Amino acid sequence: MESNGSTMSARLIAMAVSLVGDAGVVRNHMRCSEADFIAYCDGQKELNATMLEAVVALIVHEQGSLIAKNREMLGELRKRRDAEKPAS
């Protein structure tokens, strides 16, 4: 099998690494060896159900954190905007 990193496993891991910002954190969350992690990333090996659940849970958690940060930033921007509006 030719490794091109385009398997579902590789794409999910890439997404998780992009969100977390650290491949080591993702690998530790998956609780797999470095050799297995590389095989998943290279598309040579597919995630089993347990690994898939761990990666998806990490992605959902990180997405939730980003959404919360964005909401907080929007709230602050709205407060500033409202404070700058002239009273009518």
C-alpha positions as CSV (number, residue, x, y, z in Angstrom):
1,M,0.0,0.0,0.0
2,E,1.4,3.4,-1.0
3,S,1.4,5.9,1.9
4,N,0.0,9.3,0.9
5,G,-1.5,10.4,4.2
6,S,-5.0,10.7,2.7
7,T,-6.8,8.1,4.8
8,M,-9.5,9.1,7.2
9,S,-7.2,8.3,10.1
10,A,-4.4,10.6,8.7
11,R,-6.9,13.4,8.0
12,L,-8.5,13.2,11.5
13,I,-5.1,13.2,13.1
14,A,-3.9,16.1,11.0
15,M,-7.0,18.0,12.1
16,A,-6.4,17.2,15.7
17,V,-2.7,18.3,15.5
18,S,-3.8,21.5,13.7
19,L,-6.3,22.3,16.5
20,V,-4.0,21.3,19.4
21,G,-0.8,22.6,17.9
22,D,1.3,19.7,19.0
23,A,1.6,16.2,17.5
24,G,3.0,14.9,20.8
25,V,-0.1,15.9,22.7
26,V,-2.3,14.1,20.1
27,R,-0.1,11.0,20.2
28,N,-0.2,11.0,24.0
29,H,-4.0,11.4,24.0
30,M,-4.2,8.4,21.6
31,R,-1.9,6.4,23.9
32,C,0.0,4.8,21.0
33,S,3.6,4.3,20.2
34,E,5.5,6.8,18.1
35,A,5.9,4.1,15.3
36,D,2.1,3.5,15.3
37,F,1.4,7.3,15.3
38,I,3.6,7.7,12.3
39,A,1.9,4.8,10.5
40,Y,-1.5,6.4,11.2
41,C,-0.3,9.8,9.9
42,D,1.3,8.2,6.8
43,G,-1.9,6.3,6.0
44,Q,-0.3,3.0,6.4
45,K,-2.6,2.0,9.3
46,E,-6.2,2.8,10.1
47,L,-7.5,3.8,13.6
48,N,-9.4,1.2,15.5
49,A,-12.6,2.2,17.2
50,T,-10.9,3.1,20.5
51,M,-8.4,5.3,18.8
52,L,-11.0,6.8,16.5
53,E,-13.1,7.7,19.6
54,A,-10.1,9.3,21.3
55,V,-9.2,11.4,18.3
56,V,-12.7,12.6,17.7
57,A,-13.2,13.4,21.4
58,L,-10.0,15.5,21.3
59,I,-11.2,17.3,18.1
60,V,-14.6,18.0,19.7
61,H,-13.0,19.3,22.9
62,E,-10.6,21.6,21.0
63,Q,-13.4,22.9,18.8
64,G,-15.5,23.6,21.9
65,S,-12.6,25.5,23.4
66,L,-12.2,27.6,20.2
67,I,-15.9,28.3,20.1
68,A,-15.9,29.5,23.8
69,K,-12.9,31.7,23.1
70,N,-14.6,33.2,20.0
71,R,-17.8,33.9,22.0
72,E,-15.8,35.6,24.7
73,M,-13.9,37.7,22.2
74,L,-17.2,38.7,20.4
75,G,-18.7,39.6,23.8
76,E,-15.8,41.9,24.5
77,L,-16.0,43.5,21.1
78,R,-19.7,44.1,21.5
79,K,-19.1,45.7,24.9
80,R,-16.5,48.0,23.5
81,R,-18.7,48.8,20.5
82,D,-21.7,49.6,22.8
83,A,-19.5,51.7,25.1
84,E,-18.4,53.8,22.2
85,K,-21.9,54.5,20.9
86,P,-23.1,58.0,21.6
87,A,-26.1,58.2,23.9
88,S,-29.3,59.1,22.1
